[in-house]
Structure formats: C-alpha cells, structure tokens
Amino acid sequence: MNQTQATRPATPGDVLLSQFLEPNRISQTALATYTGWTRKHVNQLCHGKVAITIDSALILAKVFGNNPDFWLDLQKKVDLWDALHSEDRRNRIEKARPFQLLAA
C-alpha cells in the first residue's frame, strides 16, 4: 500500500487553532457560542480528540465563510494516514483481495 506522507497531516483542530482562532484572537468559548457547541466539544476538536463530521464541517464553513469540503478534506487526510500507520488496520487492509470483475 502506498504510504506517501512520512508525518501525520495536520488535524482539522490544528488548522482551526493556527489558521482561524489564534490569528483572529477568537477564543474557544467564543467559537462555542457561534457554533452552538459546548466549550468542551470545541476544545476536544482543537486537540484532535473528536473528528470532523459532515455536520461540524457545515457549521465551521458557515461560521468561517469557507467550504465544508475544506474541513472534510483535512479530516480525510488524517483518517487515511492513521489507517495506513496502524499495524492492526494495515494488516486487515492487506488481507483484502480484489474481485476479478467482468469486462463491461
């Protein structure tokens, strides 16, 4: 399996903190107010303890005026990296076999 990136990509929370909250001096409490989330949820997101979902991507896109795909792509990169770098998950993936599909 192709492992194209040596280091784990930035999590959506890393990007949220470094590119949105810190430069704009937005507190986690303020983000919680604007999103309708609890401060605990915002903190967990910022520290990579919860993943971006479709709903959270839509909310962050509305709050920051960008596209939900921006947030989902960040999460997808982290999820793929984690899958490829987890021995248990990699072993299960390696055991999979492709179907021999009939020509269309």
Biopython code that builds the backbone (N, CA, C, O; Angstrom):
import numpy as np
from Bio.PDB.StructureBuilder import StructureBuilder

atoms = [
    (1, "MET", "N", (0.844, -1.176, 0.000)),
    (1, "MET", "CA", (0.000, 0.000, 0.000)),
    (1, "MET", "C", (0.887, 1.236, 0.000)),
    (1, "MET", "O", (1.914, 1.256, 0.679)),
    (2, "ASN", "N", (0.522, 2.234, -0.726)),
    (2, "ASN", "CA", (1.324, 3.438, -0.874)),
    (2, "ASN", "C", (1.232, 4.329, 0.359)),
    (2, "ASN", "O", (0.143, 4.761, 0.738)),
    (3, "GLN", "N", (2.364, 4.601, 0.979)),
    (3, "GLN", "CA", (2.405, 5.499, 2.129)),
    (3, "GLN", "C", (3.148, 6.752, 1.689)),
    (3, "GLN", "O", (4.378, 6.801, 1.732)),
    (4, "THR", "N", (2.412, 7.745, 1.274)),
    (4, "THR", "CA", (3.012, 8.894, 0.616)),
    (4, "THR", "C", (3.486, 9.988, 1.558)),
    (4, "THR", "O", (4.256, 10.851, 1.134)),
    (5, "GLN", "N", (3.065, 9.992, 2.805)),
    (5, "GLN", "CA", (3.422, 11.073, 3.707)),
    (5, "GLN", "C", (4.065, 10.487, 4.955)),
    (5, "GLN", "O", (3.480, 9.628, 5.614)),
    (6, "ALA", "N", (5.282, 10.954, 5.285)),
    (6, "ALA", "CA", (6.021, 10.411, 6.416)),
    (6, "ALA", "C", (5.465, 10.871, 7.757)),
    (6, "ALA", "O", (5.483, 10.112, 8.726)),
    (7, "THR", "N", (4.981, 12.084, 7.824)),
    (7, "THR", "CA", (4.451, 12.598, 9.087)),
    (7, "THR", "C", (2.941, 12.750, 8.996)),
    (7, "THR", "O", (2.374, 12.962, 7.924)),
    (8, "ARG", "N", (2.319, 12.634, 10.142)),
    (8, "ARG", "CA", (0.855, 12.744, 10.203)),
    (8, "ARG", "C", (0.432, 14.146, 9.767)),
    (8, "ARG", "O", (1.014, 15.134, 10.214)),
    (9, "PRO", "N", (-0.570, 14.238, 8.906)),
    (9, "PRO", "CA", (-1.051, 15.555, 8.477)),
    (9, "PRO", "C", (-1.625, 16.339, 9.657)),
    (9, "PRO", "O", (-1.996, 15.770, 10.684)),
    (10, "ALA", "N", (-1.686, 17.630, 9.486)),
    (10, "ALA", "CA", (-2.313, 18.482, 10.499)),
    (10, "ALA", "C", (-3.768, 18.081, 10.651)),
    (10, "ALA", "O", (-4.464, 17.845, 9.663)),
    (11, "THR", "N", (-4.218, 18.005, 11.878)),
    (11, "THR", "CA", (-5.622, 17.683, 12.125)),
    (11, "THR", "C", (-6.472, 18.918, 11.848)),
    (11, "THR", "O", (-5.958, 20.036, 11.830)),
    (12, "PRO", "N", (-7.766, 18.721, 11.632)),
    (12, "PRO", "CA", (-8.636, 19.887, 11.493)),
    (12, "PRO", "C", (-8.537, 20.818, 12.700)),
    (12, "PRO", "O", (-8.632, 22.038, 12.561)),
    (13, "GLY", "N", (-8.347, 20.239, 13.880)),
    (13, "GLY", "CA", (-8.200, 21.062, 15.078)),
    (13, "GLY", "C", (-6.942, 21.904, 15.061)),
    (13, "GLY", "O", (-6.958, 23.059, 15.486)),
    (14, "ASP", "N", (-5.829, 21.322, 14.563)),
    (14, "ASP", "CA", (-4.584, 22.087, 14.423)),
    (14, "ASP", "C", (-4.803, 23.291, 13.516)),
    (14, "ASP", "O", (-4.377, 24.404, 13.824)),
    (15, "VAL", "N", (-5.470, 23.052, 12.398)),
    (15, "VAL", "CA", (-5.733, 24.117, 11.425)),
    (15, "VAL", "C", (-6.707, 25.137, 12.005)),
    (15, "VAL", "O", (-6.526, 26.342, 11.829)),
    (16, "LEU", "N", (-7.721, 24.665, 12.683)),
    (16, "LEU", "CA", (-8.686, 25.557, 13.315)),
    (16, "LEU", "C", (-7.978, 26.511, 14.270)),
    (16, "LEU", "O", (-8.226, 27.717, 14.253)),
    (17, "LEU", "N", (-7.104, 25.970, 15.095)),
    (17, "LEU", "CA", (-6.374, 26.811, 16.050)),
    (17, "LEU", "C", (-5.408, 27.764, 15.357)),
    (17, "LEU", "O", (-5.437, 28.970, 15.599)),
    (18, "SER", "N", (-4.547, 27.217, 14.488)),
    (18, "SER", "CA", (-3.447, 28.014, 13.935)),
    (18, "SER", "C", (-3.850, 28.973, 12.821)),
    (18, "SER", "O", (-3.199, 30.000, 12.627)),
    (19, "GLN", "N", (-4.914, 28.652, 12.087)),
    (19, "GLN", "CA", (-5.280, 29.497, 10.950)),
    (19, "GLN", "C", (-6.553, 30.306, 11.149)),
    (19, "GLN", "O", (-6.820, 31.244, 10.398)),
    (20, "PHE", "N", (-7.331, 29.951, 12.150)),
    (20, "PHE", "CA", (-8.600, 30.649, 12.342)),
    (20, "PHE", "C", (-8.718, 31.291, 13.724)),
    (20, "PHE", "O", (-8.964, 32.493, 13.827)),
    (21, "LEU", "N", (-8.547, 30.514, 14.769)),
    (21, "LEU", "CA", (-8.766, 31.059, 16.105)),
    (21, "LEU", "C", (-7.639, 31.999, 16.539)),
    (21, "LEU", "O", (-7.888, 33.167, 16.838)),
    (22, "GLU", "N", (-6.408, 31.498, 16.576)),
    (22, "GLU", "CA", (-5.300, 32.305, 17.086)),
    (22, "GLU", "C", (-5.063, 33.589, 16.293)),
    (22, "GLU", "O", (-4.954, 34.651, 16.906)),
    (23, "PRO", "N", (-4.977, 33.547, 14.955)),
    (23, "PRO", "CA", (-4.711, 34.789, 14.218)),
    (23, "PRO", "C", (-5.823, 35.834, 14.353)),
    (23, "PRO", "O", (-5.578, 37.034, 14.228)),
    (24, "ASN", "N", (-7.031, 35.366, 14.607)),
    (24, "ASN", "CA", (-8.170, 36.279, 14.727)),
    (24, "ASN", "C", (-8.560, 36.547, 16.179)),
    (24, "ASN", "O", (-9.567, 37.196, 16.462)),
    (25, "ARG", "N", (-7.738, 36.030, 17.087)),
    (25, "ARG", "CA", (-7.973, 36.205, 18.529)),
    (25, "ARG", "C", (-9.389, 35.790, 18.934)),
    (25, "ARG", "O", (-10.074, 36.478, 19.691)),
    (26, "ILE", "N", (-9.793, 34.643, 18.401)),
    (26, "ILE", "CA", (-11.101, 34.071, 18.740)),
    (26, "ILE", "C", (-10.868, 33.001, 19.799)),
    (26, "ILE", "O", (-10.058, 32.096, 19.605)),
    (27, "SER", "N", (-11.566, 33.104, 20.897)),
    (27, "SER", "CA", (-11.419, 32.115, 21.967)),
    (27, "SER", "C", (-12.261, 30.875, 21.659)),
    (27, "SER", "O", (-13.193, 30.917, 20.856)),
    (28, "GLN", "N", (-11.911, 29.795, 22.308)),
    (28, "GLN", "CA", (-12.713, 28.581, 22.172)),
    (28, "GLN", "C", (-14.125, 28.817, 22.698)),
    (28, "GLN", "O", (-15.091, 28.262, 22.174)),
    (29, "THR", "N", (-14.237, 29.636, 23.726)),
    (29, "THR", "CA", (-15.555, 29.967, 24.272)),
    (29, "THR", "C", (-16.392, 30.718, 23.244)),
    (29, "THR", "O", (-17.579, 30.437, 23.079)),
    (30, "ALA", "N", (-15.769, 31.676, 22.550)),
    (30, "ALA", "CA", (-16.494, 32.423, 21.514)),
    (30, "ALA", "C", (-16.914, 31.490, 20.385)),
    (30, "ALA", "O", (-18.039, 31.580, 19.892)),
    (31, "LEU", "N", (-16.017, 30.595, 19.971)),
    (31, "LEU", "CA", (-16.377, 29.654, 18.908)),
    (31, "LEU", "C", (-17.538, 28.769, 19.351)),
    (31, "LEU", "O", (-18.428, 28.466, 18.556)),
    (32, "ALA", "N", (-17.531, 28.360, 20.601)),
    (32, "ALA", "CA", (-18.641, 27.553, 21.121)),
    (32, "ALA", "C", (-19.956, 28.318, 21.006)),
    (32, "ALA", "O", (-20.982, 27.746, 20.637)),
    (33, "THR", "N", (-19.923, 29.597, 21.319)),
    (33, "THR", "CA", (-21.130, 30.426, 21.226)),
    (33, "THR", "C", (-21.618, 30.522, 19.781)),
    (33, "THR", "O", (-22.812, 30.382, 19.520)),
    (34, "TYR", "N", (-20.704, 30.760, 18.846)),
    (34, "TYR", "CA", (-21.080, 30.935, 17.442)),
    (34, "TYR", "C", (-21.540, 29.639, 16.786)),
    (34, "TYR", "O", (-22.355, 29.663, 15.863)),
    (35, "THR", "N", (-21.021, 28.508, 17.257)),
    (35, "THR", "CA", (-21.379, 27.226, 16.644)),
    (35, "THR", "C", (-22.547, 26.530, 17.334)),
    (35, "THR", "O", (-23.191, 25.661, 16.747)),
    (36, "GLY", "N", (-22.816, 26.911, 18.573)),
    (36, "GLY", "CA", (-23.835, 26.209, 19.340)),
    (36, "GLY", "C", (-23.312, 24.948, 20.005)),
    (36, "GLY", "O", (-24.092, 24.162, 20.541)),
    (37, "TRP", "N", (-21.997, 24.745, 19.977)),
    (37, "TRP", "CA", (-21.372, 23.603, 20.619)),
    (37, "TRP", "C", (-21.000, 23.965, 22.048)),
    (37, "TRP", "O", (-21.001, 25.137, 22.426)),
    (38, "THR", "N", (-20.685, 22.954, 22.828)),
    (38, "THR", "CA", (-20.153, 23.222, 24.163)),
    (38, "THR", "C", (-18.678, 23.604, 24.031)),
    (38, "THR", "O", (-18.021, 23.269, 23.046)),
    (39, "ARG", "N", (-18.178, 24.302, 25.032)),
    (39, "ARG", "CA", (-16.761, 24.650, 25.023)),
    (39, "ARG", "C", (-15.919, 23.374, 25.065)),
    (39, "ARG", "O", (-14.853, 23.305, 24.454)),
    (40, "LYS", "N", (-16.407, 22.370, 25.788)),
    (40, "LYS", "CA", (-15.694, 21.094, 25.865)),
    (40, "LYS", "C", (-15.549, 20.470, 24.478)),
    (40, "LYS", "O", (-14.481, 19.963, 24.134)),
    (41, "HIS", "N", (-16.617, 20.506, 23.683)),
    (41, "HIS", "CA", (-16.558, 19.938, 22.332)),
    (41, "HIS", "C", (-15.552, 20.704, 21.472)),
    (41, "HIS", "O", (-14.772, 20.098, 20.738)),
    (42, "VAL", "N", (-15.570, 22.027, 21.561)),
    (42, "VAL", "CA", (-14.613, 22.838, 20.798)),
    (42, "VAL", "C", (-13.192, 22.484, 21.213)),
    (42, "VAL", "O", (-12.321, 22.324, 20.358)),
    (43, "ASN", "N", (-12.949, 22.360, 22.505)),
    (43, "ASN", "CA", (-11.620, 22.016, 22.999)),
    (43, "ASN", "C", (-11.195, 20.637, 22.508)),
    (43, "ASN", "O", (-10.046, 20.448, 22.110)),
    (44, "GLN", "N", (-12.110, 19.677, 22.534)),
    (44, "GLN", "CA", (-11.792, 18.336, 22.039)),
    (44, "GLN", "C", (-11.480, 18.361, 20.549)),
    (44, "GLN", "O", (-10.578, 17.656, 20.096)),
    (45, "LEU", "N", (-12.202, 19.153, 19.794)),
    (45, "LEU", "CA", (-11.941, 19.297, 18.368)),
    (45, "LEU", "C", (-10.569, 19.929, 18.139)),
    (45, "LEU", "O", (-9.794, 19.456, 17.307)),
    (46, "CYS", "N", (-10.274, 20.989, 18.871)),
    (46, "CYS", "CA", (-8.991, 21.683, 18.724)),
    (46, "CYS", "C", (-7.805, 20.777, 19.052)),
    (46, "CYS", "O", (-6.714, 20.969, 18.516)),
    (47, "HIS", "N", (-8.008, 19.808, 19.916)),
    (47, "HIS", "CA", (-6.917, 18.929, 20.335)),
    (47, "HIS", "C", (-6.994, 17.535, 19.715)),
    (47, "HIS", "O", (-6.340, 16.604, 20.186)),
    (48, "GLY", "N", (-7.790, 17.397, 18.664)),
    (48, "GLY", "CA", (-7.828, 16.155, 17.903)),
    (48, "GLY", "C", (-8.484, 14.986, 18.606)),
    (48, "GLY", "O", (-8.259, 13.833, 18.235)),
    (49, "LYS", "N", (-9.293, 15.265, 19.617)),
    (49, "LYS", "CA", (-9.954, 14.184, 20.355)),
    (49, "LYS", "C", (-11.302, 13.799, 19.758)),
    (49, "LYS", "O", (-11.822, 12.721, 20.045)),
    (50, "VAL", "N", (-11.868, 14.668, 18.934)),
    (50, "VAL", "CA", (-13.073, 14.340, 18.171)),
    (50, "VAL", "C", (-12.810, 14.697, 16.714)),
    (50, "VAL", "O", (-12.049, 15.616, 16.409)),
    (51, "ALA", "N", (-13.445, 13.962, 15.833)),
    (51, "ALA", "CA", (-13.244, 14.156, 14.397)),
    (51, "ALA", "C", (-14.286, 15.117, 13.830)),
    (51, "ALA", "O", (-15.345, 15.339, 14.416)),
    (52, "ILE", "N", (-13.953, 15.670, 12.685)),
    (52, "ILE", "CA", (-14.898, 16.495, 11.931)),
    (52, "ILE", "C", (-15.946, 15.570, 11.323)),
    (52, "ILE", "O", (-15.612, 14.549, 10.722)),
    (53, "THR", "N", (-17.193, 15.929, 11.481)),
    (53, "THR", "CA", (-18.303, 15.202, 10.861)),
    (53, "THR", "C", (-18.881, 16.084, 9.751)),
    (53, "THR", "O", (-18.490, 17.241, 9.599)),
    (54, "ILE", "N", (-19.799, 15.533, 8.995)),
    (54, "ILE", "CA", (-20.482, 16.329, 7.973)),
    (54, "ILE", "C", (-21.115, 17.557, 8.614)),
    (54, "ILE", "O", (-20.967, 18.672, 8.116)),
    (55, "ASP", "N", (-21.822, 17.346, 9.723)),
    (55, "ASP", "CA", (-22.494, 18.465, 10.394)),
    (55, "ASP", "C", (-21.506, 19.514, 10.891)),
    (55, "ASP", "O", (-21.719, 20.712, 10.706)),
    (56, "SER", "N", (-20.421, 19.058, 11.524)),
    (56, "SER", "CA", (-19.464, 20.040, 12.038)),
    (56, "SER", "C", (-18.764, 20.774, 10.899)),
    (56, "SER", "O", (-18.447, 21.955, 11.034)),
    (57, "ALA", "N", (-18.517, 20.095, 9.780)),
    (57, "ALA", "CA", (-17.920, 20.764, 8.619)),
    (57, "ALA", "C", (-18.856, 21.839, 8.071)),
    (57, "ALA", "O", (-18.414, 22.929, 7.708)),
    (58, "LEU", "N", (-20.137, 21.530, 8.015)),
    (58, "LEU", "CA", (-21.115, 22.519, 7.545)),
    (58, "LEU", "C", (-21.175, 23.725, 8.478)),
    (58, "LEU", "O", (-21.266, 24.865, 8.024)),
    (59, "ILE", "N", (-21.122, 23.468, 9.778)),
    (59, "ILE", "CA", (-21.179, 24.559, 10.752)),
    (59, "ILE", "C", (-19.918, 25.414, 10.680)),
    (59, "ILE", "O", (-20.008, 26.641, 10.639)),
    (60, "LEU", "N", (-18.742, 24.784, 10.663)),
    (60, "LEU", "CA", (-17.498, 25.557, 10.584)),
    (60, "LEU", "C", (-17.428, 26.361, 9.292)),
    (60, "LEU", "O", (-16.953, 27.497, 9.290)),
    (61, "ALA", "N", (-17.899, 25.778, 8.197)),
    (61, "ALA", "CA", (-17.911, 26.502, 6.922)),
    (61, "ALA", "C", (-18.800, 27.733, 7.005)),
    (61, "ALA", "O", (-18.458, 28.783, 6.461)),
    (62, "LYS", "N", (-19.924, 27.613, 7.672)),
    (62, "LYS", "CA", (-20.818, 28.765, 7.823)),
    (62, "LYS", "C", (-20.190, 29.830, 8.720)),
    (62, "LYS", "O", (-20.246, 31.020, 8.412)),
    (63, "VAL", "N", (-19.598, 29.400, 9.817)),
    (63, "VAL", "CA", (-19.002, 30.338, 10.770)),
    (63, "VAL", "C", (-17.808, 31.078, 10.155)),
    (63, "VAL", "O", (-17.646, 32.279, 10.375)),
    (64, "PHE", "N", (-16.975, 30.370, 9.388)),
    (64, "PHE", "CA", (-15.753, 30.978, 8.855)),
    (64, "PHE", "C", (-15.843, 31.370, 7.383)),
    (64, "PHE", "O", (-14.874, 31.877, 6.818)),
    (65, "GLY", "N", (-16.995, 31.139, 6.759)),
    (65, "GLY", "CA", (-17.187, 31.575, 5.380)),
    (65, "GLY", "C", (-16.368, 30.795, 4.371)),
    (65, "GLY", "O", (-15.964, 31.338, 3.343)),
    (66, "ASN", "N", (-16.120, 29.523, 4.659)),
    (66, "ASN", "CA", (-15.411, 28.711, 3.673)),
    (66, "ASN", "C", (-16.271, 27.508, 3.295)),
    (66, "ASN", "O", (-17.481, 27.511, 3.525)),
    (67, "ASN", "N", (-15.661, 26.498, 2.727)),
    (67, "ASN", "CA", (-16.391, 25.361, 2.182)),
    (67, "ASN", "C", (-16.311, 24.171, 3.132)),
    (67, "ASN", "O", (-15.246, 23.927, 3.700)),
    (68, "PRO", "N", (-17.390, 23.424, 3.325)),
    (68, "PRO", "CA", (-17.309, 22.242, 4.189)),
    (68, "PRO", "C", (-16.273, 21.227, 3.709)),
    (68, "PRO", "O", (-15.698, 20.498, 4.517)),
    (69, "ASP", "N", (-16.034, 21.179, 2.393)),
    (69, "ASP", "CA", (-15.028, 20.252, 1.871)),
    (69, "ASP", "C", (-13.636, 20.556, 2.418)),
    (69, "ASP", "O", (-12.816, 19.648, 2.559)),
    (70, "PHE", "N", (-13.363, 21.813, 2.725)),
    (70, "PHE", "CA", (-12.079, 22.189, 3.322)),
    (70, "PHE", "C", (-11.854, 21.385, 4.601)),
    (70, "PHE", "O", (-10.792, 20.793, 4.791)),
    (71, "TRP", "N", (-12.860, 21.369, 5.474)),
    (71, "TRP", "CA", (-12.757, 20.683, 6.761)),
    (71, "TRP", "C", (-12.779, 19.173, 6.586)),
    (71, "TRP", "O", (-12.036, 18.459, 7.259)),
    (72, "LEU", "N", (-13.625, 18.683, 5.684)),
    (72, "LEU", "CA", (-13.722, 17.237, 5.460)),
    (72, "LEU", "C", (-12.446, 16.685, 4.831)),
    (72, "LEU", "O", (-12.031, 15.572, 5.153)),
    (73, "ASP", "N", (-11.822, 17.446, 3.940)),
    (73, "ASP", "CA", (-10.567, 17.002, 3.325)),
    (73, "ASP", "C", (-9.456, 16.888, 4.367)),
    (73, "ASP", "O", (-8.661, 15.948, 4.333)),
    (74, "LEU", "N", (-9.405, 17.845, 5.289)),
    (74, "LEU", "CA", (-8.417, 17.755, 6.368)),
    (74, "LEU", "C", (-8.627, 16.481, 7.176)),
    (74, "LEU", "O", (-7.670, 15.767, 7.478)),
    (75, "GLN", "N", (-9.878, 16.197, 7.526)),
    (75, "GLN", "CA", (-10.179, 15.005, 8.319)),
    (75, "GLN", "C", (-9.863, 13.738, 7.538)),
    (75, "GLN", "O", (-9.331, 12.777, 8.093)),
    (76, "LYS", "N", (-10.191, 13.738, 6.254)),
    (76, "LYS", "CA", (-9.935, 12.560, 5.416)),
    (76, "LYS", "C", (-8.443, 12.242, 5.366)),
    (76, "LYS", "O", (-8.059, 11.076, 5.453)),
    (77, "LYS", "N", (-7.606, 13.257, 5.228)),
    (77, "LYS", "CA", (-6.156, 13.035, 5.173)),
    (77, "LYS", "C", (-5.644, 12.416, 6.469)),
    (77, "LYS", "O", (-4.813, 11.509, 6.442)),
    (78, "VAL", "N", (-6.136, 12.901, 7.594)),
    (78, "VAL", "CA", (-5.735, 12.349, 8.890)),
    (78, "VAL", "C", (-6.229, 10.908, 9.022)),
    (78, "VAL", "O", (-5.482, 10.031, 9.455)),
    (79, "ASP", "N", (-7.474, 10.666, 8.652)),
    (79, "ASP", "CA", (-8.045, 9.317, 8.757)),
    (79, "ASP", "C", (-7.282, 8.315, 7.893)),
    (79, "ASP", "O", (-7.007, 7.200, 8.335)),
    (80, "LEU", "N", (-6.940, 8.703, 6.667)),
    (80, "LEU", "CA", (-6.185, 7.810, 5.782)),
    (80, "LEU", "C", (-4.794, 7.538, 6.340)),
    (80, "LEU", "O", (-4.332, 6.398, 6.341)),
    (81, "TRP", "N", (-4.133, 8.582, 6.813)),
    (81, "TRP", "CA", (-2.800, 8.406, 7.390)),
    (81, "TRP", "C", (-2.867, 7.470, 8.591)),
    (81, "TRP", "O", (-2.046, 6.562, 8.719)),
    (82, "ASP", "N", (-3.839, 7.690, 9.467)),
    (82, "ASP", "CA", (-3.990, 6.836, 10.648)),
    (82, "ASP", "C", (-4.227, 5.380, 10.249)),
    (82, "ASP", "O", (-3.656, 4.474, 10.855)),
    (83, "ALA", "N", (-5.053, 5.153, 9.248)),
    (83, "ALA", "CA", (-5.339, 3.785, 8.799)),
    (83, "ALA", "C", (-4.083, 3.110, 8.258)),
    (83, "ALA", "O", (-3.835, 1.937, 8.535)),
    (84, "LEU", "N", (-3.297, 3.846, 7.491)),
    (84, "LEU", "CA", (-2.092, 3.278, 6.895)),
    (84, "LEU", "C", (-0.963, 3.093, 7.900)),
    (84, "LEU", "O", (-0.040, 2.317, 7.657)),
    (85, "HIS", "N", (-1.026, 3.791, 9.012)),
    (85, "HIS", "CA", (0.049, 3.721, 10.000)),
    (85, "HIS", "C", (-0.350, 2.974, 11.270)),
    (85, "HIS", "O", (0.390, 2.986, 12.253)),
    (86, "SER", "N", (-1.490, 2.338, 11.256)),
    (86, "SER", "CA", (-1.923, 1.474, 12.355)),
    (86, "SER", "C", (-1.651, 0.039, 11.916)),
    (86, "SER", "O", (-2.203, -0.420, 10.916)),
    (87, "GLU", "N", (-0.811, -0.665, 12.652)),
    (87, "GLU", "CA", (-0.442, -2.022, 12.246)),
    (87, "GLU", "C", (-1.660, -2.931, 12.124)),
    (87, "GLU", "O", (-1.778, -3.679, 11.153)),
    (88, "ASP", "N", (-2.561, -2.875, 13.088)),
    (88, "ASP", "CA", (-3.762, -3.710, 13.060)),
    (88, "ASP", "C", (-4.619, -3.401, 11.837)),
    (88, "ASP", "O", (-5.046, -4.308, 11.122)),
    (89, "ARG", "N", (-4.861, -2.133, 11.607)),
    (89, "ARG", "CA", (-5.695, -1.750, 10.460)),
    (89, "ARG", "C", (-4.993, -2.076, 9.151)),
    (89, "ARG", "O", (-5.633, -2.543, 8.209)),
    (90, "ARG", "N", (-3.694, -1.838, 9.079)),
    (90, "ARG", "CA", (-2.943, -2.125, 7.863)),
    (90, "ARG", "C", (-2.978, -3.623, 7.567)),
    (90, "ARG", "O", (-3.111, -4.022, 6.410)),
    (91, "ASN", "N", (-2.858, -4.455, 8.604)),
    (91, "ASN", "CA", (-2.918, -5.908, 8.402)),
    (91, "ASN", "C", (-4.271, -6.337, 7.851)),
    (91, "ASN", "O", (-4.336, -7.186, 6.962)),
    (92, "ARG", "N", (-5.351, -5.760, 8.368)),
    (92, "ARG", "CA", (-6.687, -6.096, 7.856)),
    (92, "ARG", "C", (-6.841, -5.649, 6.406)),
    (92, "ARG", "O", (-7.448, -6.355, 5.601)),
    (93, "ILE", "N", (-6.303, -4.499, 6.073)),
    (93, "ILE", "CA", (-6.385, -3.990, 4.697)),
    (93, "ILE", "C", (-5.587, -4.891, 3.757)),
    (93, "ILE", "O", (-6.038, -5.201, 2.655)),
    (94, "GLU", "N", (-4.395, -5.310, 4.199)),
    (94, "GLU", "CA", (-3.537, -6.153, 3.362)),
    (94, "GLU", "C", (-4.175, -7.512, 3.067)),
    (94, "GLU", "O", (-3.888, -8.115, 2.032)),
    (95, "LYS", "N", (-5.037, -8.002, 3.963)),
    (95, "LYS", "CA", (-5.695, -9.296, 3.762)),
    (95, "LYS", "C", (-6.810, -9.235, 2.721)),
    (95, "LYS", "O", (-7.237, -10.271, 2.212)),
    (96, "ALA", "N", (-7.273, -8.061, 2.409)),
    (96, "ALA", "CA", (-8.357, -7.925, 1.425)),
    (96, "ALA", "C", (-7.840, -8.325, 0.046)),
    (96, "ALA", "O", (-6.678, -8.096, -0.287)),
    (97, "ARG", "N", (-8.726, -8.926, -0.747)),
    (97, "ARG", "CA", (-8.368, -9.350, -2.098)),
    (97, "ARG", "C", (-9.321, -8.701, -3.095)),
    (97, "ARG", "O", (-10.511, -8.569, -2.809)),
    (98, "PRO", "N", (-8.825, -8.300, -4.247)),
    (98, "PRO", "CA", (-9.702, -7.672, -5.237)),
    (98, "PRO", "C", (-10.552, -8.710, -5.974)),
    (98, "PRO", "O", (-10.118, -9.839, -6.204)),
    (99, "PHE", "N", (-11.754, -8.308, -6.335)),
    (99, "PHE", "CA", (-12.606, -9.123, -7.199)),
    (99, "PHE", "C", (-12.043, -9.094, -8.614)),
    (99, "PHE", "O", (-11.427, -8.113, -9.031)),
    (100, "GLN", "N", (-12.260, -10.175, -9.339)),
    (100, "GLN", "CA", (-11.966, -10.199, -10.767)),
    (100, "GLN", "C", (-13.271, -9.841, -11.463)),
    (100, "GLN", "O", (-14.124, -10.704, -11.669)),
    (101, "LEU", "N", (-13.428, -8.585, -11.820)),
    (101, "LEU", "CA", (-14.679, -8.097, -12.399)),
    (101, "LEU", "C", (-14.767, -8.450, -13.877)),
    (101, "LEU", "O", (-13.758, -8.481, -14.581)),
    (102, "LEU", "N", (-15.979, -8.712, -14.332)),
    (102, "LEU", "CA", (-16.215, -8.974, -15.747)),
    (102, "LEU", "C", (-16.107, -7.670, -16.515)),
    (102, "LEU", "O", (-16.473, -6.609, -16.008)),
    (103, "ALA", "N", (-15.611, -7.750, -17.720)),
    (103, "ALA", "CA", (-15.500, -6.550, -18.555)),
    (103, "ALA", "C", (-16.889, -6.020, -18.873)),
    (103, "ALA", "O", (-17.822, -6.792, -19.096)),
    (104, "ALA", "N", (-17.016, -4.730, -18.893)),
    (104, "ALA", "CA", (-18.332, -4.113, -19.149)),
    (104, "ALA", "C", (-18.667, -4.110, -20.613)),
    (104, "ALA", "O", (-19.732, -3.630, -21.002)),
]
sb = StructureBuilder()
sb.init_structure("model")
sb.init_model(0)
sb.init_chain("A")
sb.init_seg("    ")
for serial, (resi, resn, name, xyz) in enumerate(atoms, 1):
    if name == "N":
        sb.init_residue(resn, " ", resi, " ")
    sb.init_atom(name, np.array(xyz, "f"), 0.0, 1.0, " ", f" {name:<3s}", serial, name[0])
structure = sb.get_structure()
